[in-house]
Amino acid sequence: MESGVAVQVQTAQPEGLGAAPVTAGLPQLIEQLILLAALLKELETQSHLIHLNYEGVNFLEVHRFLKEQYEAHLEQFDQVAELVRSMDFWMPLCSCGLKDAVCGFRHVDSHDGRAMLVTYYSNLEAMGYLAKAIEPLAQSVGAPDAVNLMAELVGAAFKGSWFLKSLLRGC
């Protein structure tokens, strides 16, 4: 998933402190991490709303699964945002700034339970592939914390996708 809008990447270096040299590729990494954070925030909202609106014979199973997912997405968002801040760059100040960072996100447009889950599945996989694409960039700038976090996010995304595929096969 690529951003259609350029994210403004700004260092948070206070005036008067000697600015650390910016590693080649670091602004690109930060831009991708902000895109990932924005996608995670959208996934949190989407999974929470599906959790509330889903109806079907497997309601309790889906309800529990999606509660775990939206809680995980909130934690994942926080981890990615804190990673950006730990590298001394700013995060967007509001949800508008986050939404500007992400495009191509599929929105739920039906109350049909299967359609809702398929849409969420598609976005969850996109997040996994984005985290997978960020990992080599993080490796190239020498950011092992980002590399490790991307591995965790990839694992979580594709495990969630597996669960969703299993649920969808039963629908």
Beta strands, then each sheet from edge to edge (+ up, - down):
end
